[in-house]
Amino acid sequence: MEIVISDGGRRAAGFDTKGGDCVTRAIAIATGKPYARIHREVSAVNAKMRKTPRRKPTVGQFTADRGIYTGSVLFKRYMRSLGFVWTATMSIGSGCRVHLRDGELPPGRLVVKVSRHYAAVIGGVLHDTHDSTRGGTRCVYGYWRLTKT
C-alpha cells in the first residue's frame, strides 16, 4: 500500500507534534477540512460525553489531543453529520477479513479503524504520520466512508 506521511495540518495549525489525535488527523485528511476546525469540533464532542470515574474532568482532558471514545452515540452522530457512513469489517468471532493493504478496502475517502489507531485512506493510499500497515498484516475493524462533501 502506498503511504503518504502527513500530520493532517496539525503543525501548520499551530499545535505541537505530540498528541493522541489520530482520530482528528484522519478526519481532517479524509474530509480535506482544516485541522484546527476538526480539532475544535472533536474537542466539543469529547467535552459533551458523559463523565465517569475513568473520565474525571481535569485540565485539558476533554480535548481532541487526549483521544475520544469513538463508540459513543455523540461521536457517531458527528461522523454522520460530516457525511460519513460506517461499515464494520469484523465482528466477534469472525476473525480478520480486511487488512490495511492494497485491494482490501473500497475506493473513496475513508477513516479506518485499526487496533488502537485511526488513519485516513484516500483512493487506496494511506495518509498517516507513520507506516501503520504492519507490513499489510494490520486488521481493519471497520471504516467510515465519506459519501458527501
C-alpha positions as CSV (number, residue, x, y, z in Angstrom):
1,M,0.0,0.0,0.0
2,E,1.3,3.4,-0.9
3,I,1.9,5.7,2.1
4,V,1.8,9.5,2.3
5,I,3.3,10.8,5.6
6,S,1.1,13.6,6.8
7,D,0.1,15.2,10.1
8,G,-3.2,16.4,8.6
9,G,-2.2,20.0,9.1
10,R,-1.6,19.8,12.8
11,R,1.8,21.6,12.8
12,A,0.6,24.2,10.4
13,A,-2.4,24.9,12.7
14,G,0.0,25.7,15.5
15,F,-0.3,22.5,17.5
16,D,2.8,20.7,18.9
17,T,3.8,17.5,17.3
18,K,2.7,15.3,20.2
19,G,-0.8,14.2,20.8
20,G,-3.3,11.3,20.8
21,D,-5.0,13.0,17.9
22,C,-5.2,10.2,15.3
23,V,-9.0,10.4,15.0
24,T,-8.9,14.2,14.5
25,R,-6.0,13.9,12.0
26,A,-7.7,11.1,10.0
27,I,-11.0,13.1,9.8
28,A,-9.1,16.2,8.7
29,I,-7.3,14.4,6.0
30,A,-10.3,12.4,4.7
31,T,-12.6,15.4,4.6
32,G,-9.9,18.0,3.4
33,K,-11.2,20.3,6.1
34,P,-8.7,22.4,8.2
35,Y,-7.2,20.5,11.1
36,A,-8.0,23.4,13.6
37,R,-11.7,23.2,12.7
38,I,-11.9,19.4,13.1
39,H,-9.8,19.6,16.4
40,R,-12.3,22.2,17.7
41,E,-15.3,20.1,16.7
42,V,-13.9,16.8,18.1
43,S,-13.0,18.6,21.3
44,A,-16.6,19.9,21.6
45,V,-18.0,16.4,21.1
46,N,-15.5,15.0,23.6
47,A,-16.5,17.6,26.2
48,K,-20.2,16.7,25.9
49,M,-19.5,13.0,26.7
50,R,-20.7,11.6,29.9
51,K,-18.2,11.9,32.8
52,T,-17.4,8.6,34.5
53,P,-15.0,7.6,37.2
54,R,-12.5,6.8,34.5
55,R,-13.1,10.1,32.7
56,K,-12.6,12.5,35.6
57,P,-12.6,16.1,34.4
58,T,-9.1,17.6,34.7
59,V,-7.5,20.4,32.9
60,G,-7.4,19.7,29.2
61,Q,-8.7,16.2,29.5
62,F,-11.6,16.6,27.1
63,T,-9.7,18.0,24.1
64,A,-9.1,16.1,20.9
65,D,-5.5,15.6,22.0
66,R,-6.5,13.1,24.6
67,G,-8.3,10.7,22.3
68,I,-12.1,10.3,22.0
69,Y,-14.4,7.4,22.7
70,T,-15.4,6.6,19.1
71,G,-18.1,4.1,20.2
72,S,-20.3,6.8,21.6
73,V,-23.5,7.9,20.1
74,L,-22.2,11.5,20.1
75,F,-19.2,10.6,18.0
76,K,-21.2,8.5,15.6
77,R,-23.7,11.4,15.2
78,Y,-20.8,13.8,14.5
79,M,-19.3,11.5,11.8
80,R,-22.7,11.1,10.1
81,S,-23.1,14.9,10.2
82,L,-19.8,15.2,8.2
83,G,-21.2,12.8,5.6
84,F,-19.6,9.5,6.7
85,V,-21.2,6.1,6.8
86,W,-19.8,3.3,9.0
87,T,-19.0,-0.2,7.6
88,A,-17.9,-2.9,10.1
89,T,-15.4,-5.4,8.6
90,M,-15.1,-7.6,11.6
91,S,-17.4,-9.0,14.3
92,I,-17.0,-11.1,17.4
93,G,-15.6,-14.4,16.4
94,S,-15.3,-13.6,12.7
95,G,-11.6,-13.2,12.5
96,C,-9.8,-10.7,10.4
97,R,-11.1,-10.4,6.9
98,V,-9.9,-7.0,5.8
99,H,-6.3,-5.8,6.2
100,L,-4.6,-2.4,5.8
101,R,-3.1,-3.2,2.3
102,D,-3.8,-2.8,-1.4
103,G,-7.0,-4.1,-2.7
104,E,-8.8,-4.9,0.5
105,L,-10.5,-1.5,1.1
106,P,-13.1,0.2,-1.2
107,P,-12.2,3.3,-3.2
108,G,-13.0,6.7,-1.8
109,R,-12.2,8.7,1.2
110,L,-12.0,6.5,4.4
111,V,-11.3,6.9,8.0
112,V,-10.2,3.4,9.0
113,K,-10.2,1.9,12.5
114,V,-7.4,-0.5,13.3
115,S,-6.2,-1.7,16.7
116,R,-5.7,1.4,19.0
117,H,-5.5,3.7,16.0
118,Y,-7.3,5.6,13.2
119,A,-5.9,6.6,9.8
120,A,-7.1,8.1,6.6
121,V,-7.1,6.1,3.3
122,I,-7.8,8.0,0.1
123,G,-8.1,6.1,-3.1
124,G,-6.2,3.2,-1.7
125,V,-3.3,5.4,-0.4
126,L,-2.7,5.5,3.4
127,H,-2.2,9.0,4.8
128,D,-0.7,8.9,8.3
129,T,2.2,10.1,10.4
130,H,3.9,6.7,10.0
131,D,3.5,3.4,8.3
132,S,0.7,1.9,10.3
133,T,0.1,-1.1,8.0
134,R,2.4,-3.5,9.9
135,G,3.6,-4.8,6.5
136,G,0.0,-5.3,5.3
137,T,-1.0,-7.6,8.2
138,R,-2.9,-5.0,10.3
139,C,-6.5,-5.9,10.6
140,V,-9.1,-3.2,9.8
141,Y,-12.1,-3.4,12.2
142,G,-14.2,-1.1,10.1
143,Y,-14.2,2.2,8.3
144,W,-16.1,5.4,7.9
145,R,-16.6,6.2,4.2
146,L,-17.3,9.8,3.1
147,T,-20.4,9.8,1.0
148,K,-20.9,13.5,0.6
149,T,-18.5,16.5,0.7
